[in-house]
């Protein structure tokens, strides 16, 4: 589609570039930044993947679960006195404050996920509604929450907050790695590993996998399906809350009523890329999508291309390998 | 889609059918055939179907005439509040009705969830704008010719988007279309030929100048635009109605009810899904072209993904799978914010909540679709059975032929495929 329009367009300025020189020059910084964004995508993607694995439902409202986490983080930090400029606090105090914000963000997200499940999806499950009804409800819920936030906070993004002074820590391949990048990637990977262990080892995790495999048989075997479903939603919410802290750290201007929308689609694309329903796939897909998006942005010369590139990745994956890179489902992943 | 797998033995007694019917209450937005009528709208639709064709025409023609006179009549209470021009409101209602009828093909008939319908609307608008506006560098053609071009271009985009996604389960289509709705807006910003925010001024309109020298189809003159849109809508209704009753329509319904079963019965599901998606896209593009012409200005700010959700709400509210329902739903979604300006600001919230509540409490919508096709399939099945197993073996055959008032029609058993294969 693009080339034809390009051909028909009047000779114009460089709205789309193929700037390989710039890509080569910024390769490593784009890589590190891409991994940072990718970790955030991965955390959100896990929420989509878990719910999809268990209920076979795209939870469109997960983007709102995430953005409410962002609001939780934002309100906590504002309350604690953070502002646009870096706070004048010691390392210990900042860590305590951020942990507090993380906890509030997690509570906000998990609570939203919980209420969403109870109020919107459970009544449908009770009467065995078909998939289309679930999907329409999901999008309706997403829409409703989004506009509740809109009525509450208005269209203007919240004031940007700086959590700590971003400074380089060490140098790799001639590029500095910054403290926020290191923090986000490390924390996200640790969380994903914990979740992975939890799902493959714990009793609840086994329940989740059982329900994903076959809900009816799992119920016969004594798994409490309702409890498992609620747990799944809440785990997704917890990870979204953590992602919310990192997102607010990385994109301070992103806390706005519809800020979750595009991120949600990217996270879903990441989940599909890695193999939807697959926990490791979400991590791999998230990191890859972060990288592809960042490379694409530098190559094509405009930050808005990131979204387009992510979308193209989604379509291409669906076209050539719909089961994703790792491709196993939640139920079939090994114990 | 259906929760029941495979064909079931036909119910033998009518009471059994009734139980079946009451079990099935509100299963699908589409399959409300089994819902017992509770008077109101449902009773009306039954009575309507019992009427002979001539009598239907007798009622329909005055309704159509009334619809054409709608913008000229300024009925107190119904008319919009001051500040919202009534003929323009009528035009908005007609456009939304058109969009809802188009989207109903995708959601209501084929059971595919298209959350980015605004994208096709945008493609249509941009096609009309880029081919008529003096701001564009493309060749110029008369406005009315842009309508078929808009249909073709949006259908092409629809096929392009449908090919990778429609082979898969329906959920992927939902998220891909949702993403596409946003991507179109970003592309309109990024691609210089689409002019981003400045957009295209003076989009063309149909020819004709009034006695006062002002074009008949001026941007602020809603009435002729409404007539044009309504005319197109009526033609479209005939086409869609015929399609619904054709092999294609039966295939769509079979796909919606149970895709695997349809495939097994020999329905080329992928092909028909692409058709439904492309036709829906075409109607969306056409509505977009009409809208672009009427507003006279097209830029990237006009096509918000959220409007797509309003379109879905229109279809679902009216009763998905039902043309009349779609029209009513579409018109209502456009009308309510214009009539009650006090709540206009909350319209997204209201329709969002409405979407959830409808799905939970009344998934069949305001005017449920009547599944004549499924009923017919059952009847045909019963007749065949009766012929081969001796006379009087099948009381439910008579129960089915009664249709209307008493015949509660069809467990979703033999599916239209049975009859699709014979025709």
HADDOCK unambig.tbl for C-alpha pairs under 7 A between the chains (distance, minus, plus):
assign (segid A and resid 9 and name CA) (segid B and resid 193 and name CA) 5.36 0.50 0.50
assign (segid A and resid 10 and name CA) (segid B and resid 137 and name CA) 6.86 0.50 0.50
assign (segid A and resid 15 and name CA) (segid B and resid 190 and name CA) 6.49 0.50 0.50
assign (segid A and resid 15 and name CA) (segid B and resid 191 and name CA) 6.60 0.50 0.50
assign (segid A and resid 15 and name CA) (segid B and resid 192 and name CA) 6.93 0.50 0.50
assign (segid A and resid 58 and name CA) (segid B and resid 171 and name CA) 6.78 0.50 0.50
assign (segid A and resid 123 and name CA) (segid B and resid 360 and name CA) 6.59 0.50 0.50
assign (segid A and resid 124 and name CA) (segid B and resid 360 and name CA) 6.15 0.50 0.50
assign (segid A and resid 129 and name CA) (segid B and resid 27 and name CA) 5.78 0.50 0.50
assign (segid A and resid 129 and name CA) (segid B and resid 28 and name CA) 6.99 0.50 0.50
assign (segid A and resid 130 and name CA) (segid B and resid 1 and name CA) 6.12 0.50 0.50
assign (segid A and resid 130 and name CA) (segid B and resid 2 and name CA) 6.80 0.50 0.50
assign (segid A and resid 130 and name CA) (segid B and resid 27 and name CA) 6.87 0.50 0.50
assign (segid A and resid 130 and name CA) (segid B and resid 28 and name CA) 6.31 0.50 0.50
assign (segid A and resid 131 and name CA) (segid B and resid 1 and name CA) 6.96 0.50 0.50
assign (segid A and resid 133 and name CA) (segid B and resid 359 and name CA) 6.09 0.50 0.50
assign (segid A and resid 137 and name CA) (segid B and resid 355 and name CA) 6.62 0.50 0.50
assign (segid A and resid 137 and name CA) (segid B and resid 356 and name CA) 5.03 0.50 0.50
assign (segid A and resid 137 and name CA) (segid B and resid 359 and name CA) 6.22 0.50 0.50
assign (segid A and resid 140 and name CA) (segid B and resid 352 and name CA) 4.91 0.50 0.50
assign (segid A and resid 140 and name CA) (segid B and resid 353 and name CA) 6.73 0.50 0.50
assign (segid A and resid 140 and name CA) (segid B and resid 355 and name CA) 5.43 0.50 0.50
assign (segid A and resid 140 and name CA) (segid B and resid 356 and name CA) 5.55 0.50 0.50
assign (segid A and resid 141 and name CA) (segid B and resid 352 and name CA) 6.78 0.50 0.50
assign (segid A and resid 141 and name CA) (segid B and resid 356 and name CA) 6.55 0.50 0.50
assign (segid A and resid 143 and name CA) (segid B and resid 352 and name CA) 5.62 0.50 0.50
assign (segid A and resid 144 and name CA) (segid B and resid 349 and name CA) 5.26 0.50 0.50
assign (segid A and resid 144 and name CA) (segid B and resid 352 and name CA) 4.80 0.50 0.50
assign (segid A and resid 144 and name CA) (segid B and resid 353 and name CA) 5.92 0.50 0.50
assign (segid A and resid 147 and name CA) (segid B and resid 348 and name CA) 6.62 0.50 0.50
assign (segid A and resid 147 and name CA) (segid B and resid 349 and name CA) 5.46 0.50 0.50
assign (segid A and resid 148 and name CA) (segid B and resid 349 and name CA) 6.75 0.50 0.50
assign (segid A and resid 265 and name CA) (segid B and resid 179 and name CA) 6.45 0.50 0.50
assign (segid A and resid 308 and name CA) (segid B and resid 183 and name CA) 6.09 0.50 0.50
assign (segid A and resid 311 and name CA) (segid B and resid 179 and name CA) 6.66 0.50 0.50
assign (segid A and resid 315 and name CA) (segid B and resid 164 and name CA) 6.76 0.50 0.50
assign (segid A and resid 318 and name CA) (segid B and resid 164 and name CA) 6.25 0.50 0.50
assign (segid A and resid 318 and name CA) (segid B and resid 165 and name CA) 6.44 0.50 0.50
assign (segid A and resid 319 and name CA) (segid B and resid 164 and name CA) 4.65 0.50 0.50
assign (segid A and resid 319 and name CA) (segid B and resid 165 and name CA) 6.97 0.50 0.50
